[in-house]
Amino acid sequence: MLIKDADVVVIGGGPAGSAFATMASRAGLTVDVLEGKEFPRHHIGESLLAMSMPLLETLGLVPHLDEADFLPKTGAVFVWGERRQRVDLGMPEPHRAYQVRRAHFDLLLLEHARTCGARVHTSQWVKSVERGDDGRVSAVTSDGEHGAIRHRPRLTVDASGLFQFLPKKLGLGVDVSGPRRVALSGYYTGAGRLTGGQETDIITEAARDGWLWFIPLDGETTSVGFVGDEEDLSGAPDEMLAAQIATTGLVRDLVETATPTGRTHLLRYTNHIASGPLWQDGRLLIGDSALFVDPLFSTGVHGALFSAVTAAAAMVSHLVDGMEEQSLADWYDAAMRSHYHRVQTMVRLLYGINGRGSRFWASRDLSRLSHADAETMAAQLGPISVPLFLTGHRAGTLDLPETLVPLLEEFTTAPDPFAEVTGAGIALAPGVEVRGSFTRRGDRVLPALAVRDPRNRRPAVSIPEREPAAAFVRRLAAGPIERGTWSDDTRLRRLVSVLSSSRLVVEDTRVSSGAA
């Protein structure tokens, strides 16, 4: 058996594995990517998010994506609620993304990792994992067209997706949210398009037993899929997909004269997150292996990229720069769990306000949301997600639970600064915390101070320890600071302005309403 040593072994060559391998290889580490399948291959999740663009920039992929034949994503349309209200959403900053064929997109990412120095092995399935006497993962064995290979890395990264290789092999716990789900995906040629500059918008429309996506991929091809609970569905995949399309309005009309091409794919999955540490004992979980959130908001690829870039920056800072492992592992774990709970809450809320027409929707209804649950939901949504729901509510297109509306309104109407400025000086607002943390800067993680409100009413402010502002914040955490200390320093005046900003503005201009 061939034995190969490496700094890092990455199990899986999808977006998470490729992104991690790209950053690790660029840092000078030896990286082996073990992918069981041959690329290109089919995968769902074809609509990217604007918030993923900075991650793709970090990876050096945007020029390659611009050269590829991907449609620009211009916005999103939701058709939702018992009144079938239509909500049109523009693209948030940086106001661009892509609709992608995953076969092409994933291959591009994997080849980019190879170009950056990763040793990529396809048709090479990982079969087993070994632990050393200290309990750390010490080796994995793969087998395929390259023969059996025993890999001995310093760190093993599981990017195996929903297969969850290491959680299964090592008996790691997984917290599952909700029932077992089904995703059906097919392709149509000749489907209609929206007009008025929305020709490449993604459409998400509630159906009888779940919801449908409609994603234009080129001038002729459209990806159409359905997500629902396994218990509500039976029959052949193409028949199930057609039956759900027939219960909609907008999507049904757009595909009425279209022709299905190829077979309808069926994927079973659960919404889940690892119950134990994501990074521990020489192994690290990223992408769907670490967590999977319902695809309602097209967060799948973003979650894969976000977890990979965050984990890779932390890992490089440990293996290359010698930063302490456990603190970085804890920081990565907390970042992923925060992402998971926020998206889960967004999904739960949008499901819960669609009505109660079928078993699927009735089981998710939130019309009687308790005040306590509303407070938890508002805190988990946080300031980043509030505008999506509050603007829809103000436009009359989203019927939010009565207990939740005033809590979301507080994000925009109640003074909520991190610090209070008076004629004499500046002091932290009551309850605001300053803690040691980390912040990512490109391919590295830096020690930082995090200024945060435990109520999650505003995005935390992170200040790298090496910046002069960190010393000012450290002093502020110890007590009030007199005005003369910062009034003559432009950088500190800017920091004081950020800390004392009292409102979070919600834009209404991107939301329009109308019957679908």
C-alpha positions, 0 to 999 in steps of 0.5 A: 500500500502506498503511504503519503504524508501531507499537512492536510487531507480534504475528504470531498472536492465540492465547493467546501473542499475545493475552497479549503484546499485553495486557501491551504495550498496558497499558504504553502501547505501540502494538501491532498483532496480525495474525491470519490466521483469524477467531475463534472457531476450533477448537484442542486444549489444553482443560485448563488448569493451576493454575500458569497461574492467577497468569499469568491474574491478571497479565493481568487475565483471571480475573474474565472466566474466572469469568464464562464458562461454563467447568467448574472443573478439580478434578484429574487421573487417570492410568491408566498402566503395564503393570498399568494403575494409576490415579493420582488427583491433586488440584489443586496451589496455588492449587487451581483451574483450568478446562476450556475450549472453546478457541474461546471461551477464545481469543476471550476472550483476544483481545478482552481484548487489544483492550480493553487497547488492542491493534489487532487485525486478523483475516483478515490473513495475514502474507506477508513479512518485511524486514530492514534493513542492520543485519540487524534485522527492520524490517518485515512485510507482511500481506494480507487483508480489510483489504488489503495493509499494510506494518508497521514496528515497533520489535519483531516478535513471532512468536506464529504457533504451529506454523506458525512464520512467522519461523523459516521465513522467516528460516531459523532453526534448530529442534532437533527431539526425537523422531519426527513426532507426530499428535494426533487430537481429537473431541467426544462427547455423553453420555459417562459421568463419574467420581464422588465429586467427580471429575466434571470431572477430566481423564483421561489413559490409556495406549492401544496406540500412545500415550495418550488424553485425556478432558476434560469441557467441560460437562454433555453434551460431552467432548473426547476425543483421542489422541497417537501417532507418525505412523508407527504410524497410518493411515486416517481420523481418526475410525477411528484415534481409535475404534481407540485408544479400544478399547484402553483401559479407563476411557476406553473405558467412559466413551464406550461409550454416547456419540455422536461429534459433528462431525469428528475433527481431525488435527494433525501436529507435532514436539516442538521448540525454536529452536536459536538465540536466541529474541530477537535482531535485532528479532524475538522468538519466543513460544509454539509458534513458540519451542518445543513440548512434548508435551501429555501434561501439558497444558502447551501453554496454560501454556507459551504464557502463560508465554512471553508474560508473561515476554517481554512484561515483559522487552520493556516493561522494554526499550522503555519503561524503557530497560533493556539489551536483550541481558541481558533477551533472554538471561534470557528465552531461559534461562527458556524453555529451562529450562521446555522441558527440564524438561517434556520430561524429565517427558514422557520419564520418564512415557512410559518407565515405561509398559511395552513392549507396542507399538513406540511404548512399547518405543521409549521404555522406560527400565527400563535407564536408566543412572546417568549419564542418571538424574543428568541426568534428576533435575537437569532435573526439579528440585524442582518436578517431583519430588513428582509422580513420587516420590509415585506411586512411594511409592504403588506406582502408578509404577514408576520406574527403579531408578537414578532412585529414590535420586536423587529421594529425595535431594531429600527426605532429604539436607540441601540448604541454600543457606547454613549457619548456626552460632553464629558466623554464616552462610556459603553452602553449598559450590557455591551460586552468587549471580549477577546476574539478573532477576525479573518483578514484574507487567508489568515485569522487575527486576534481581535476585540469584539464589541457586542450586544448580547441581545444581538441588536447590532452586528458586532464590531471586531477590531484587530489587536494590532490596530491602535483602536484596540487599545482605546476599546480596551480602555473603554471596557475598563471605564469611561474615557474623557473626550480629549483622549480621542477628539483630535485623532481622526481614526479614533473619532471614526471609531467613536462614531461607529460605536455611538451610532444609535439606529439601524436603517431598514431600506424599503425601496427594494420591496414591491408588492403585487398579486402573482 
